[in-house]
Amino acid sequence: MNFRDLTEYLDSLGDKFIPAREIIVYQNHKVIYHHKSGFSDVELSKPLSGKEIYLIYSSSKISTCIGALRLVERGLLSLEDKVSKYLPEYENLNVLDNGKIRPAKTDLLVKHLFTMCGGFTYNKETENLKPFKNNKNATTQDVIRALAKDPLIFDPGTHFEYSLCHDILGAVIEVVSGKTLDKYLRDEIYRPLNMNDTTFHLNDEQKNRLAVHYVYNNENNTLNIGDNLFTEFHLSPNYESGGAGVYSTTGDYTKLVDAIACGGTAYNGYEVLRSETVAMLSRNWLDEVQLADFQQKTGHFGNGYGLGVMMLMNKKPRNYKCAEGVFGWGGAAGTKAVMDTKNQLSFYYSQEVIGGPECTYEEHQHNKITNMLYEILKLD
């Protein structure tokens, strides 16, 4: 296997305002490619070491959904359960319909949280959430229970909208498990896989290893330093965002995606999920209307959406080179997890830049990396 072209491409991303790039590719629990290049600061004074910690934003959703599915496997949670069984505040939800508030016509179910079909949005500045912003005593559950007061934009289960659904799922996990989301995920996933730098709460040593967080300015094509210690997804000082609050290293998170790509069992024999649960997670759960919403709103034509991940259903719309059935998800600052159970192949890519120069969907670094990797490996 000759990865020269992929290496050259990754190195070239430094000229496209991505200071730090790292990728680890696994096949059947073995690293077949690992490359890091660039600097953890734009001043080019701190070369990448491979121990950098990244705020992974929506890549957090993968571990949150896996954590919830472990409860499903134990019979402690069902996809068909009403969310109000665990969070009573979600019993009588309202919908904003043509400017008027009315009662929701359908119940909010746990599966609607997994699939982003709950009717919520990503508005984090509502009047019901603002009081928690500086409240050091507010818990994750406090915030999520207050969110139930906000009207939905559609009846649960009728459409798709990328939203705070996985944050609500995180609160459900807390109720069912009796633990905070951070402790539950550490006990169930991170610690057994030796993911020692994956957390919602950084210690001082970990803060010193944070990759500098950048925001790309399209007006003048420059990078501005952003604040990744207290992000917009921290809805209260102690809030643990199941959808966007995890910090991790490339080496850590790739252990989880490798396990899922290998049917749910990790390199050390630990069963993260049963193989049948992985199959359930990675199939399309959206109906025709919801699928049209997902593709049109995200641009992921040819893809469906499962229990927290998108999966490839049709290569043609975006000229994918990878196999149909490949699934994964990414984060706002550029992290990306890709899993392929057919070939027991996975990779995890890290960077820490919000935004970037305009490009076609096919030319985005996530898609370029995926296509190049499959061409190199001659897999489909």
C-alpha positions as CSV (number, residue, x, y, z in Angstrom):
1,M,0.0,0.0,0.0
2,N,1.4,3.3,-1.1
3,F,0.0,6.3,0.9
4,R,2.3,8.9,-0.7
5,D,-0.6,10.8,-2.5
6,L,-2.6,10.9,0.7
7,T,0.3,12.1,2.7
8,E,1.0,14.8,0.1
9,Y,-2.6,15.9,0.2
10,L,-2.7,16.1,4.0
11,D,0.5,18.1,4.0
12,S,-0.9,20.5,1.4
13,L,-3.8,21.4,3.7
14,G,-1.4,23.6,5.6
15,D,-1.6,26.0,2.6
16,K,-5.4,26.0,3.0
17,F,-5.5,27.4,6.5
18,I,-5.5,24.1,8.4
19,P,-2.4,24.4,10.6
20,A,-2.7,20.9,12.3
21,R,-3.8,17.7,10.6
22,E,-3.7,14.2,12.0
23,I,-5.2,10.9,10.8
24,I,-5.0,7.3,12.0
25,V,-6.4,4.5,9.8
26,Y,-7.2,1.1,11.3
27,Q,-8.1,-2.2,9.6
28,N,-9.0,-5.1,11.9
29,H,-7.5,-3.5,15.0
30,K,-4.2,-2.7,13.2
31,V,-2.9,0.7,12.3
32,I,-2.2,0.7,8.6
33,Y,-1.6,4.4,8.3
34,H,-0.8,7.3,10.7
35,H,0.2,10.7,9.6
36,K,0.4,14.0,11.4
37,S,1.7,17.3,9.9
38,G,1.7,21.0,10.6
39,F,1.7,23.0,13.8
40,S,-0.7,23.3,16.7
41,D,-0.5,27.1,16.3
42,V,-0.7,29.3,13.2
43,E,2.5,31.1,14.1
44,L,4.2,27.8,13.2
45,S,6.1,27.7,16.5
46,K,4.8,24.5,17.9
47,P,5.1,21.4,15.7
48,L,2.4,18.8,16.1
49,S,3.3,16.1,18.6
50,G,0.4,13.7,18.2
51,K,-0.6,14.2,21.8
52,E,-2.8,17.3,21.0
53,I,-6.3,17.4,22.5
54,Y,-9.1,18.7,20.3
55,L,-12.6,19.9,21.1
56,I,-14.3,17.4,18.8
57,Y,-17.7,19.1,18.7
58,S,-20.3,16.9,17.0
59,S,-18.0,13.9,16.8
60,S,-19.2,13.7,20.5
61,K,-22.5,12.4,19.2
62,I,-21.0,9.1,18.2
63,S,-20.0,8.2,21.8
64,T,-23.2,9.5,23.3
65,C,-25.4,7.4,21.0
66,I,-23.2,4.4,21.6
67,G,-23.5,4.9,25.3
68,A,-27.3,5.1,25.0
69,L,-27.4,1.9,22.9
70,R,-25.5,0.1,25.6
71,L,-28.5,0.8,27.9
72,V,-30.8,-0.4,25.1
73,E,-28.9,-3.7,25.0
74,R,-29.4,-4.2,28.7
75,G,-33.1,-3.6,28.4
76,L,-32.9,-0.4,30.5
77,L,-34.0,1.8,27.6
78,S,-36.1,1.3,24.5
79,L,-36.1,3.3,21.3
80,E,-39.9,3.2,21.5
81,D,-40.0,4.7,25.0
82,K,-41.5,8.1,25.5
83,V,-38.8,10.6,26.6
84,S,-41.3,11.7,29.3
85,K,-40.8,8.4,31.0
86,Y,-37.3,9.7,32.0
87,L,-37.8,13.4,31.8
88,P,-41.5,14.2,32.8
89,E,-41.1,17.8,31.5
90,Y,-41.3,16.4,27.9
91,E,-44.8,15.0,28.4
92,N,-46.8,17.9,27.0
93,L,-44.7,19.6,24.4
94,N,-45.9,22.4,22.2
95,V,-45.2,23.2,18.5
96,L,-44.9,26.6,16.9
97,D,-47.1,26.3,13.8
98,N,-47.5,29.2,11.5
99,G,-46.8,31.7,14.3
100,K,-49.2,30.0,16.7
101,I,-48.4,27.7,19.6
102,R,-50.4,24.4,19.7
103,P,-50.0,21.1,21.5
104,A,-47.8,18.5,19.8
105,K,-49.8,15.9,18.0
106,T,-47.3,13.1,18.6
107,D,-45.3,11.9,21.5
108,L,-41.5,12.5,21.6
109,L,-39.9,9.0,21.6
110,V,-36.3,8.1,22.4
111,K,-35.7,7.1,18.7
112,H,-36.6,10.6,17.7
113,L,-33.6,11.8,19.8
114,F,-31.2,9.4,18.1
115,T,-32.4,10.3,14.6
116,M,-32.8,14.1,15.0
117,C,-36.5,13.9,14.4
118,G,-37.6,15.4,17.7
119,G,-38.6,18.9,16.4
120,F,-35.9,20.8,18.3
121,T,-33.3,23.2,16.8
122,Y,-29.8,24.3,17.7
123,N,-31.0,27.6,19.2
124,K,-29.0,27.8,22.4
125,E,-30.0,31.4,23.3
126,T,-33.7,30.9,24.1
127,E,-35.3,32.7,27.0
128,N,-35.6,29.4,28.8
129,L,-31.9,28.6,28.5
130,K,-30.4,32.0,29.2
131,P,-30.7,31.9,33.0
132,F,-28.4,28.9,33.1
133,K,-25.5,30.5,31.3
134,N,-23.6,31.6,34.4
135,N,-25.3,29.4,36.9
136,K,-22.5,27.3,38.4
137,N,-25.0,25.1,40.3
138,A,-27.0,24.1,37.2
139,T,-26.7,20.5,36.1
140,T,-27.0,19.1,32.6
141,Q,-30.4,17.8,33.6
142,D,-31.5,21.2,34.9
143,V,-30.8,22.7,31.5
144,I,-32.4,20.0,29.5
145,R,-35.5,19.9,31.6
146,A,-35.9,23.7,30.9
147,L,-35.4,23.1,27.2
148,A,-38.8,21.3,27.2
149,K,-40.5,24.7,27.6
150,D,-39.4,25.8,24.2
151,P,-41.9,25.1,21.4
152,L,-40.9,22.6,18.7
153,I,-40.7,23.5,15.0
154,F,-42.6,20.3,14.0
155,D,-44.4,17.4,15.6
156,P,-42.0,14.7,16.8
157,G,-41.2,12.1,14.2
158,T,-42.5,14.0,11.2
159,H,-39.3,15.7,9.9
160,F,-35.5,15.9,10.4
161,E,-33.7,18.8,11.9
162,Y,-30.2,18.8,13.2
163,S,-30.5,19.9,16.7
164,L,-30.0,19.5,20.5
165,C,-31.6,16.0,20.3
166,H,-28.4,14.3,21.4
167,D,-28.0,16.6,24.3
168,I,-31.4,15.5,25.5
169,L,-30.3,11.9,24.9
170,G,-27.4,12.6,27.2
171,A,-29.8,13.7,29.9
172,V,-31.8,10.5,29.4
173,I,-28.6,8.5,29.9
174,E,-28.0,10.3,33.2
175,V,-31.5,9.5,34.5
176,V,-31.3,5.8,33.4
177,S,-27.7,5.2,34.6
178,G,-27.8,7.3,37.7
179,K,-24.5,8.9,36.7
180,T,-23.4,12.1,35.1
181,L,-22.9,11.7,31.3
182,D,-19.1,12.2,31.7
183,K,-18.8,9.5,34.4
184,Y,-21.1,7.1,32.5
185,L,-19.2,7.3,29.2
186,R,-15.9,7.1,31.1
187,D,-17.0,3.9,32.9
188,E,-18.7,2.3,29.9
189,I,-16.5,3.3,27.0
190,Y,-13.5,5.5,27.6
191,R,-11.8,3.8,30.5
192,P,-12.2,0.2,29.1
193,L,-10.7,1.3,25.8
194,N,-7.9,3.2,27.5
195,M,-9.2,6.5,26.1
196,N,-7.5,8.4,28.9
197,D,-7.6,11.8,27.2
198,T,-11.3,11.7,26.3
199,T,-13.5,13.8,28.6
200,F,-15.9,16.6,29.1
201,H,-13.7,18.2,31.7
202,L,-10.0,18.9,31.1
203,N,-7.4,18.9,33.9
204,D,-4.6,21.4,33.9
205,E,-2.2,19.1,32.1
206,Q,-4.7,18.4,29.4
207,K,-5.4,22.1,28.9
208,N,-1.7,22.6,28.2
209,R,-2.0,20.1,25.3
210,L,-5.0,21.7,23.6
211,A,-4.6,22.4,19.9
212,V,-5.1,26.1,19.3
213,H,-8.7,26.6,18.2
214,Y,-9.2,28.7,15.0
215,V,-12.1,30.3,13.1
216,Y,-11.7,30.9,9.4
217,N,-12.5,34.4,8.2
218,N,-13.9,34.3,4.7
219,E,-13.8,38.0,4.2
220,N,-10.0,38.3,4.4
221,N,-9.0,34.6,4.2
222,T,-7.3,34.6,7.6
223,L,-7.6,32.6,10.8
224,N,-8.7,34.1,14.1
225,I,-8.0,32.4,17.4
226,G,-11.2,31.2,19.1
227,D,-11.9,30.2,22.6
228,N,-12.3,26.4,23.0
229,L,-12.2,26.2,26.7
230,F,-15.7,27.6,27.1
231,T,-17.7,27.1,24.0
232,E,-21.2,28.1,22.9
233,F,-22.2,24.4,23.6
234,H,-21.6,24.8,27.3
235,L,-25.1,25.9,28.2
236,S,-24.1,26.2,31.9
237,P,-20.6,26.1,33.5
238,N,-20.9,22.4,34.4
239,Y,-23.0,21.4,31.4
240,E,-22.0,18.2,29.6
241,S,-23.1,18.4,26.0
242,G,-23.8,15.0,24.6
243,G,-23.9,16.5,21.1
244,A,-20.8,18.7,21.1
245,G,-18.9,18.8,24.4
246,V,-16.2,16.1,24.3
247,Y,-12.4,16.7,24.1
248,S,-10.2,13.9,22.8
249,T,-7.0,13.0,21.0
250,T,-6.8,11.4,17.6
251,G,-5.2,8.3,19.1
252,D,-8.0,8.0,21.7
253,Y,-11.0,8.4,19.5
254,T,-9.8,6.2,16.8
255,K,-9.9,3.3,19.3
256,L,-13.7,3.7,19.5
257,V,-14.3,4.0,15.8
258,D,-12.0,0.9,15.2
259,A,-14.1,-1.1,17.7
260,I,-17.4,-0.2,15.9
261,A,-15.9,-0.9,12.5
262,C,-15.0,-4.4,13.8
263,G,-18.5,-5.2,14.7
264,G,-18.5,-3.6,18.1
265,T,-15.5,-5.4,19.7
266,A,-12.4,-3.3,20.6
267,Y,-8.7,-4.2,20.1
268,N,-8.5,-5.5,23.7
269,G,-11.6,-7.7,23.4
270,Y,-13.9,-5.3,25.2
271,E,-17.4,-5.4,23.6
272,V,-18.5,-1.8,23.1
273,L,-21.7,-2.9,21.3
274,R,-23.0,-6.2,20.0
275,S,-22.6,-6.7,16.2
276,E,-26.4,-6.6,15.7
277,T,-26.6,-3.3,17.6
278,V,-23.9,-1.9,15.3
279,A,-26.0,-3.0,12.3
280,M,-29.0,-1.2,13.9
281,L,-27.0,2.0,14.5
282,S,-25.6,2.1,11.0
283,R,-28.8,1.6,8.9
284,N,-31.0,4.4,7.6
285,W,-33.8,5.2,10.0
286,L,-35.4,8.1,8.1
287,D,-38.6,7.8,6.1
288,E,-39.0,9.5,2.7
289,V,-39.9,13.0,4.1
290,Q,-37.2,12.9,6.8
291,L,-34.6,11.7,4.3
292,A,-35.4,14.5,1.9
293,D,-35.0,17.0,4.9
294,F,-31.6,15.5,5.8
295,Q,-30.2,15.5,2.4
296,Q,-31.4,18.9,1.4
297,K,-30.4,20.6,4.7
298,T,-27.0,19.0,5.0
299,G,-26.0,18.5,1.4
300,H,-25.2,14.8,2.1
301,F,-27.0,13.5,-1.0
302,G,-26.9,9.8,-1.4
303,N,-26.7,9.3,2.4
304,G,-29.2,8.4,5.0
305,Y,-29.1,8.9,8.8
306,G,-29.2,6.3,11.5
307,L,-28.8,6.4,15.2
308,G,-26.3,9.3,15.3
309,V,-24.4,8.7,12.1
310,M,-24.9,9.1,8.4
311,M,-24.4,6.2,6.1
312,L,-23.8,5.9,2.4
313,M,-26.8,4.5,0.5
314,N,-25.9,5.6,-3.1
315,K,-22.4,6.5,-4.3
316,K,-23.6,8.4,-7.5
317,P,-24.9,11.7,-6.3
318,R,-21.5,12.7,-4.8
319,N,-19.2,10.4,-6.7
320,Y,-18.1,8.5,-3.6
321,K,-15.3,5.9,-4.0
322,C,-16.0,4.1,-0.7
323,A,-18.4,1.3,-0.2
324,E,-22.1,1.8,0.2
325,G,-22.9,1.2,3.9
326,V,-19.9,3.2,5.2
327,F,-21.0,5.4,8.0
328,G,-19.7,8.1,10.4
329,W,-20.0,11.7,11.4
330,G,-17.8,14.8,11.9
331,G,-17.4,17.9,14.1
332,A,-17.7,21.6,13.4
333,A,-13.9,22.2,13.7
334,G,-13.1,19.5,11.2
335,T,-12.8,16.1,13.0
336,K,-14.2,13.2,11.1
337,A,-14.9,9.5,12.0
338,V,-15.5,7.0,9.2
339,M,-16.4,3.3,9.8
340,D,-16.8,0.4,7.4
341,T,-17.9,-3.0,9.0
342,K,-17.7,-4.8,5.6
343,N,-13.9,-4.2,5.4
344,Q,-13.3,-3.7,9.1
345,L,-11.8,-0.4,8.2
346,S,-12.0,2.9,10.0
347,F,-10.2,6.2,10.3
348,Y,-10.3,9.3,12.5
349,Y,-9.1,12.7,11.3
350,S,-8.4,15.7,13.5
351,Q,-8.1,19.4,12.9
352,E,-9.2,22.4,14.9
353,V,-10.6,25.0,12.4
354,I,-14.1,26.3,12.2
355,G,-15.0,27.0,8.6
356,G,-12.7,27.2,5.6
357,P,-12.4,28.4,2.0
358,E,-15.4,27.7,-0.1
359,C,-15.2,24.5,-2.1
360,T,-17.5,21.9,-3.7
361,Y,-18.8,19.1,-1.6
362,E,-16.5,16.6,-3.4
363,E,-13.5,18.8,-2.7
364,H,-14.0,19.0,1.0
365,Q,-11.1,17.5,2.9
366,H,-13.3,14.8,4.5
367,N,-14.5,13.5,1.2
368,K,-11.1,13.8,-0.5
369,I,-9.4,11.8,2.3
370,T,-12.1,9.1,2.2
371,N,-12.0,8.7,-1.6
372,M,-8.2,8.7,-1.7
373,L,-8.0,6.1,1.0
374,Y,-10.4,3.7,-0.7
375,E,-8.6,4.1,-4.0
376,I,-5.3,3.4,-2.4
377,L,-6.6,0.3,-0.6
378,K,-8.6,-0.8,-3.7
379,L,-11.7,-1.4,-1.6
380,D,-15.3,-1.0,-2.4
